[in-house]
Amino acid sequence: MHFDFDVFVSYAHLDNTAVDEHQKGWVAKLHATLDRRLAQLLGKPSRIWRDPKLKGNDVFEEVLVERVKRAAVLISVVSPRYVRSEWTIRELNEFWKAAEQQGGVEIRDKSRIFKVLKTPVPLDQQSPPLRSLIGYEFFRVDPENGSFREFDEQFGPEYQQKFLMKLDDLAQDLKDLLEFVEGPEPVAAPADVGGGDAIFLAVTTLDLRDEHDAIRRDLQQHGYTMLPARTLSPIGAEVEREVREDLARCSMSIHLIGNHYSLTPEDATTSLVEIQNELAIERAERGGFTRLVWIPPGLQVTDPRQQEVIDRLRMDTRMGAGADLLEKPLDDLRAVIGDALERRRAPKTAPPASPAPSTAASTGVPSVYLVYDQCDTAAVSPWADFLFEQGVDVVHQVFEGDEAAVREGHEECLRTSDGVVIFDGAAHPLWLRRKFSELKKIPGYGRTKPSPVVAVCLLPPKTLDKERFRAHEATIIPQWDGLSPDPWKPIIARLKG
């Protein structure tokens, strides 16, 4: 398809009125910066057009109708004035009608209409063609009081930087669509990186918007298709259908859990965050799927509803193979995502003809992997020395180093050790349940020999939660008063046997 313009910028002239008479208007700055960045990405001058008139009461000129029809992409700069303007509504509708005659508004699951949100505008006030678009938010909302501030240099360097980052997201997506739309001849859409499927980045709450955008930006720049690509329906049954359809195309889901309770769709009984997680668990049951749940470390939650959500996630026993809950810095989450995607891209090797021999069978010395929180490192030493003196090789959990390498080493120990001992001392009350649930993932790590001998050693301080802990898959060994050898004898005998 041939177009006279790459981009037609549809906006309300009131939104281009500069607060400071010595500065450019906001839309003019968007236009100028986008023009330069898009040209860099395309490798040629970009063709962006907008009506430069400053008066908002002119009669709509027919030339605008013709120009909007000859544009490959329409950018709607949405604001309270925009949704009330007859001019902008007509521009949007004329572009829609022309696009339908040119092969459709959507190409490769991408809309030729780009929604730039200059300020917050409720969905029900936006024109129907805009409501389903996720859009590019050029503002930050305070999740505590709902006030917002636009990304503009007048508010300081931080907001200028956010403007440039969000504009680069817009320019990257525009470049990808324009190269396809204006290509010399139609070509098949490339398969998604990593096996022909996409990644589901669950909708989250406002307090994690920056983290959500950072993850999406990282993955898009590496060529991954990110879903959902549209605003989810506010109706419970419809949102479930939409999320299921998106998850069916995905090999991974990423869920960011913040300190606010997310909205609850109409006719639903749980929040959107919970609905997406439950449907991802449902998708994982069919196999070939990774689910990552991230809670920022040190998260302070004031809403009891959200605290219940987080507690249920921490205690969820469905964190089996292919799933994980992380409470680590964002960079660590990025490392885990990258590691998981790298493993999916790696060529699959044929399984061994026969089970690998255990350490005990090959060397005569069984190995036991000690799992504990870093705060209990010193407390575990007497038990480590005791097990070694009983003729057992002892492997300690590693805490320092590259996140991906530490995680790979942990999985390797669970895959190869003859026994696993979890020590619960001064860690968070939910730590033990989370670590114990990791044992359910061992088959997914490629373990081919029998399940390891598992023990849980309870160290001081003595708590009701620890006393109540029970597990059919493990031997529970309370050691409130220090090392007592007798309870360990059956464990050592099983390891050596």
VENTA-V865871 format. One record per residue. N is the residue number from 1. PHI is phi in whole degrees, -180 to 180 (none if undefined). PSI is psi as a letter, one per 20 degrees, with the letter a starting at -180 (NA if undefined). BURIAL is I if it has 16 or more other ideal C-beta (glycine too) atoms within 10 Angstrom, else O. Layout:
# VENTA-V865871
n | phi | psi | burial
N | PHI | PSI | BURIAL
N | PHI | PSI | BURIAL
This chain:
# VENTA-V865871
n | phi | psi | burial
1 | none | q | O
2 | -111 | p | O
3 | -133 | q | I
4 | -76 | h | O
5 | -132 | q | I
6 | -73 | g | I
7 | -138 | p | I
8 | -110 | p | I
9 | -94 | o | I
10 | -100 | p | I
11 | -155 | r | I
12 | -92 | p | I
13 | -61 | h | I
14 | -61 | h | I
15 | -77 | i | I
16 | -105 | j | I
17 | -80 | p | O
18 | -74 | p | O
19 | -66 | g | O
20 | -103 | p | O
21 | -63 | i | O
22 | -91 | i | O
23 | -112 | r | O
24 | -72 | q | O
25 | -69 | r | I
26 | -63 | g | I
27 | -67 | h | I
28 | -63 | g | I
29 | -67 | h | I
30 | -61 | g | I
31 | -61 | g | I
32 | -65 | g | O
33 | -69 | g | I
34 | -65 | h | I
35 | -59 | g | I
36 | -69 | g | O
37 | -70 | g | I
38 | -65 | h | I
39 | -63 | g | I
40 | -62 | g | O
41 | -73 | h | I
42 | -81 | h | I
43 | 78 | j | O
44 | -161 | r | O
45 | -59 | p | O
46 | -88 | q | I
47 | -120 | n | I
48 | -108 | p | I
49 | -127 | p | I
50 | -145 | q | I
51 | -73 | o | I
52 | -83 | i | O
53 | -61 | q | O
54 | -101 | i | O
55 | -93 | p | O
56 | -98 | j | O
57 | -114 | j | O
58 | -70 | q | O
59 | -69 | p | O
60 | -62 | p | O
61 | -87 | p | O
62 | -65 | h | O
63 | -63 | h | O
64 | -66 | h | I
65 | -62 | g | O
66 | -67 | h | O
67 | -71 | h | I
68 | -67 | h | I
69 | -71 | h | I
70 | -100 | j | O
71 | -104 | q | I
72 | -72 | h | I
73 | -137 | q | I
74 | -111 | p | I
75 | -104 | o | I
76 | -100 | o | I
77 | -89 | n | I
78 | -85 | p | I
79 | -156 | r | I
80 | -57 | h | I
81 | -70 | h | I
82 | -58 | g | I
83 | -74 | i | I
84 | -104 | i | O
85 | -88 | p | I
86 | -67 | h | O
87 | -61 | g | I
88 | -67 | h | I
89 | -65 | h | O
90 | -67 | g | O
91 | -58 | g | I
92 | -63 | g | I
93 | -67 | h | O
94 | -67 | h | I
95 | -64 | g | I
96 | -60 | g | I
97 | -63 | g | O
98 | -67 | g | I
99 | -64 | h | I
100 | -61 | h | O
101 | -81 | i | O
102 | -102 | j | I
103 | 116 | i | O
104 | 120 | q | O
105 | -74 | h | I
106 | -103 | p | O
107 | -135 | p | I
108 | 53 | l | O
109 | 64 | j | O
110 | -117 | p | I
111 | -85 | q | I
112 | -80 | i | I
113 | -104 | p | I
114 | -108 | p | I
115 | -97 | o | I
116 | -102 | o | I
117 | -93 | o | I
118 | -73 | h | I
119 | -141 | r | I
120 | -64 | p | O
121 | -139 | p | I
122 | -56 | q | O
123 | -59 | h | O
124 | -70 | i | O
125 | -96 | i | O
126 | -86 | q | I
127 | -64 | q | I
128 | -50 | g | O
129 | -63 | i | I
130 | -96 | i | I
131 | -64 | h | I
132 | -84 | i | I
133 | -83 | p | I
134 | -68 | g | I
135 | 83 | r | I
136 | -119 | o | I
137 | -87 | o | I
138 | -98 | l | I
139 | -160 | r | I
140 | -121 | p | I
141 | -102 | p | O
142 | -76 | o | O
143 | -67 | i | O
144 | -79 | g | O
145 | -122 | i | O
146 | 82 | i | O
147 | -72 | q | O
148 | -135 | r | O
149 | -141 | p | O
150 | -72 | q | I
151 | -77 | o | I
152 | -154 | q | I
153 | -62 | h | O
154 | -66 | i | O
155 | -98 | j | O
156 | 113 | r | O
157 | -59 | h | O
158 | -61 | g | O
159 | -76 | h | I
160 | -66 | g | O
161 | -65 | h | O
162 | -66 | h | I
163 | -60 | g | I
164 | -67 | h | O
165 | -67 | g | O
166 | -67 | h | I
167 | -65 | h | I
168 | -66 | h | I
169 | -58 | g | O
170 | -61 | g | I
171 | -65 | g | I
172 | -62 | g | I
173 | -68 | h | O
174 | -62 | g | I
175 | -59 | g | I
176 | -61 | g | O
177 | -71 | g | I
178 | -65 | h | I
179 | -63 | h | O
180 | -79 | g | I
181 | -64 | g | I
182 | -101 | j | O
183 | -63 | q | O
184 | -64 | h | O
185 | -156 | q | O
186 | -61 | p | O
187 | -130 | q | O
188 | -68 | q | O
189 | -64 | p | O
190 | -66 | q | O
191 | -66 | q | O
192 | -62 | q | I
193 | -59 | p | I
194 | 91 | k | I
195 | 116 | j | O
196 | 82 | k | O
197 | -136 | r | I
198 | -110 | a | I
199 | -122 | p | I
200 | -96 | o | I
201 | -103 | o | I
202 | -60 | q | I
203 | -62 | p | I
204 | -126 | a | I
205 | -92 | r | I
206 | -60 | h | I
207 | -68 | i | I
208 | -114 | k | I
209 | -61 | g | I
210 | -64 | g | O
211 | -66 | g | I
212 | -61 | g | I
213 | -65 | h | I
214 | -64 | g | I
215 | -65 | g | I
216 | -60 | g | I
217 | -62 | g | I
218 | -57 | g | O
219 | -73 | h | I
220 | -63 | h | I
221 | -68 | i | O
222 | -95 | j | O
223 | 93 | j | O
224 | -86 | q | I
225 | -82 | p | I
226 | -107 | p | I
227 | -125 | q | I
228 | -72 | q | I
229 | -98 | i | O
230 | -134 | q | O
231 | -64 | p | I
232 | -72 | q | I
233 | -63 | q | I
234 | -82 | i | I
235 | -98 | p | O
236 | -54 | g | I
237 | -64 | h | O
238 | -70 | h | O
239 | -66 | h | I
240 | -64 | g | I
241 | -63 | g | O
242 | -64 | g | I
243 | -67 | g | I
244 | -60 | g | O
245 | -62 | g | O
246 | -68 | g | I
247 | -63 | h | I
248 | -63 | h | O
249 | -92 | i | O
250 | -109 | q | I
251 | -109 | i | I
252 | -153 | q | I
253 | -128 | q | I
254 | -126 | p | I
255 | -122 | o | I
256 | -100 | p | I
257 | -108 | o | I
258 | -101 | a | I
259 | -95 | j | I
260 | -116 | q | I
261 | -77 | p | I
262 | -77 | r | I
263 | -62 | q | O
264 | -108 | o | I
265 | -59 | q | I
266 | -59 | p | O
267 | 73 | j | O
268 | -100 | q | I
269 | -110 | i | O
270 | -129 | r | O
271 | -73 | r | I
272 | -61 | h | I
273 | -59 | g | I
274 | -69 | h | I
275 | -60 | g | I
276 | -63 | h | I
277 | -67 | g | I
278 | -64 | h | O
279 | -70 | h | I
280 | -68 | h | I
281 | -63 | g | I
282 | -60 | g | O
283 | -64 | h | I
284 | -64 | h | I
285 | -64 | i | O
286 | -87 | i | O
287 | 88 | r | O
288 | 65 | k | O
289 | -146 | q | I
290 | -119 | p | I
291 | -122 | p | I
292 | -119 | p | I
293 | -114 | p | I
294 | -121 | p | I
295 | -119 | p | I
296 | -58 | p | I
297 | -63 | q | O
298 | 72 | k | O
299 | -62 | p | O
300 | -104 | o | O
301 | -113 | p | I
302 | -106 | h | O
303 | -86 | o | O
304 | -60 | h | O
305 | -64 | g | O
306 | -71 | h | I
307 | -63 | h | O
308 | -65 | h | O
309 | -60 | g | I
310 | -66 | g | I
311 | -62 | g | O
312 | -66 | h | O
313 | -65 | g | I
314 | -66 | h | I
315 | -100 | j | O
316 | -67 | p | I
317 | -80 | i | O
318 | -88 | j | O
319 | -80 | m | I
320 | -86 | b | I
321 | -58 | p | I
322 | 86 | j | I
323 | -134 | q | I
324 | -158 | q | I
325 | -115 | p | I
326 | -120 | p | I
327 | -124 | m | I
328 | -134 | r | O
329 | -57 | q | O
330 | -59 | h | I
331 | -62 | h | O
332 | -68 | h | I
333 | -61 | g | I
334 | -59 | g | I
335 | -64 | g | I
336 | -66 | g | I
337 | -61 | g | I
338 | -61 | g | O
339 | -64 | g | I
340 | -65 | g | I
341 | -70 | h | I
342 | -64 | h | O
343 | -65 | h | O
344 | -69 | h | I
345 | -78 | h | O
346 | -64 | q | O
347 | -63 | p | O
348 | -76 | p | O
349 | -103 | q | O
350 | -68 | q | O
351 | -66 | q | O
352 | -62 | q | O
353 | -65 | h | O
354 | -140 | q | O
355 | -57 | q | O
356 | -67 | q | O
357 | -68 | q | O
358 | -73 | r | I
359 | -58 | h | I
360 | -63 | h | I
361 | -71 | h | O
362 | -88 | h | O
363 | -119 | i | O
364 | 83 | i | O
365 | -122 | o | O
366 | -72 | q | I
367 | -117 | q | I
368 | -132 | p | I
369 | -101 | p | I
370 | -96 | p | I
371 | -112 | p | I
372 | -160 | r | I
373 | -76 | q | I
374 | -59 | h | O
375 | -69 | i | O
376 | -103 | j | I
377 | -56 | g | O
378 | -68 | h | O
379 | -66 | h | I
380 | -79 | i | I
381 | -52 | g | O
382 | -60 | h | O
383 | -74 | h | I
384 | -63 | g | I
385 | -64 | g | O
386 | -62 | g | I
387 | -63 | h | I
388 | -64 | g | O
389 | -66 | h | O
390 | -87 | j | I
391 | 87 | k | O
392 | -118 | p | I
393 | -72 | p | I
394 | -111 | p | I
395 | -118 | p | I
396 | -92 | q | O
397 | -68 | q | I
398 | -103 | p | O
399 | -117 | h | O
400 | -99 | q | O
401 | 117 | a | O
402 | -60 | p | O
403 | -58 | g | I
404 | -64 | h | I
405 | -68 | g | O
406 | -62 | g | I
407 | -67 | g | I
408 | -64 | h | O
409 | -65 | h | O
410 | -62 | g | I
411 | -65 | h | I
412 | -63 | g | O
413 | -65 | g | I
414 | -67 | h | I
415 | -77 | h | I
416 | -115 | h | I
417 | -71 | q | I
418 | -80 | h | I
419 | -145 | q | I
420 | -131 | p | I
421 | -119 | p | I
422 | -100 | p | I
423 | -102 | p | I
424 | -116 | o | I
425 | -120 | e | I
426 | -94 | j | O
427 | -71 | r | I
428 | -58 | q | O
429 | -53 | h | O
430 | -89 | i | I
431 | -60 | g | I
432 | -60 | g | I
433 | -64 | h | I
434 | -66 | g | I
435 | -67 | h | I
436 | -65 | h | I
437 | -67 | h | I
438 | -64 | h | I
439 | -62 | h | I
440 | -69 | i | O
441 | -87 | i | I
442 | -54 | g | I
443 | -58 | h | O
444 | -71 | i | O
445 | -84 | i | I
446 | 94 | j | O
447 | -68 | p | I
448 | -111 | i | O
449 | -96 | r | O
450 | -57 | q | O
451 | -59 | q | O
452 | -72 | q | I
453 | -71 | p | I
454 | -121 | p | I
455 | -135 | q | I
456 | -120 | o | I
457 | -101 | o | I
458 | -95 | o | I
459 | -107 | r | I
460 | -60 | q | O
461 | -80 | q | O
462 | -77 | p | O
463 | -132 | r | O
464 | -66 | h | O
465 | -60 | g | O
466 | -66 | g | I
467 | -63 | h | O
468 | -85 | i | O
469 | -66 | p | I
470 | -136 | q | O
471 | -158 | p | O
472 | -70 | h | O
473 | -87 | j | O
474 | -144 | q | I
475 | -92 | p | I
476 | -95 | p | O
477 | -125 | n | I
478 | -72 | p | I
479 | -136 | l | I
480 | -66 | h | O
481 | -107 | k | O
482 | 104 | a | O
483 | -66 | p | O
484 | -123 | o | O
485 | -67 | h | O
486 | -55 | g | O
487 | -63 | i | O
488 | -86 | i | I
489 | -59 | g | O
490 | -62 | h | O
491 | -65 | g | I
492 | -63 | h | I
493 | -62 | g | O
494 | -65 | h | O
495 | -64 | g | I
496 | -76 | h | O
497 | -78 | NA | O
